[in-house]
Amino acid sequence: MKLTLSEKEFTLRCDMRALAAAKREAGIDLGKLSDDVVEIGTLVYYMAQSGAKHAGIPFDYDCDDFLGLIEVKDLDALGEAVGALLGGGDGKKK
């Protein structure tokens, strides 16, 4: 799934690498995922990191820099992307 933040396109991949890193490094437990926008943005960071690694694309952002790319207007798209990826959808609008 593709997501554009601050005119930069990221490929999101919700795989075990992304989920394990989110849990290990940020303490994000999917069973207790809340509507906290920072937590959602952080989870998307790990999905973007994993997507770049899978695609062989450089990913030169730390979590803080990545969160800085997310504007308030992006929050709906972020929520939809996470919902589609965690819900097993393909993330494509119908």
N, C-alpha and C positions, 0 to 999 in steps of 0.2 A: 504494500500500500504506500502511496506517495502522499507526503504532507509538505506544504510550503509554509515556511516561517520566515518573516523578514526577507522575502524574495529569494530564499535559499530552499532548494528542494531536498527532502530527505526521504529515503526509503525506510519504512518501518517494518520490522520483522518481529513477530511475537513468538519467540522460540524459547527453549529451555535456557539458553545462554542469557538472553535478556532477562528472563524471570529470575534466574539464580543470581545474576549480578544485582538486580534491583533489591532482592531480599538481603543478600550478603553486604552490599555496600551502602544501601540506603534504608534498610530495615522495612521495606515495603512487603507486606504480607497480603497476597491477593485475596485471601479469605476475609480480610478486614479492610479492603480497599474502600476509602471514603471518597467524598466529593471534594476533598481538599485540593485546590487547584495546583498547589506546589507539588503535592504527592503525584497527581496525575501527570504534570509536566515532567517530573523526575522519571516516572515510569516510561513516558514517551522518549526521554533521553536514552534510556537503556535499549529501547526498541530501535531507535535510530542508529545507535552504536552497533547493534547486532546486524541491522540491515546493511549498513555500510561494510562491515566485515564480510558478510555473506556475499555481497556483490563485488568485493575487492576494491572498494572505493575508500580513499583516505577519509578519516573522521577526526578532525583536529579540534574538537571541542571538549572542554571539561563540563561538568554538569552546570556550574554557575553560568558559564558563557552561553550554553545552550538555553537555559532558562531565560537569559537576557534576550533571546531572539523571539520569545513568545510575548505577544501583545494581548491585551484584554480582548480585542476583536477576534483572536485566534482560539479562544477558550471553547467555543461551541464545536469547532472543527476538531480540536484535541479530544473532547469528550466523545464525539462520534467515532473518531479513529480508534480510540481505546475500546469503546463498546463493540465496534465491529471486529476488532482483532481478538479480544477476549471472548466474544460471543461466538466465535467460529465463522463469522461472516468474511467475505472477501474484501470488505472495505469499499466496494464500488457502489456508487449511487445508482439506484434503479430509476 
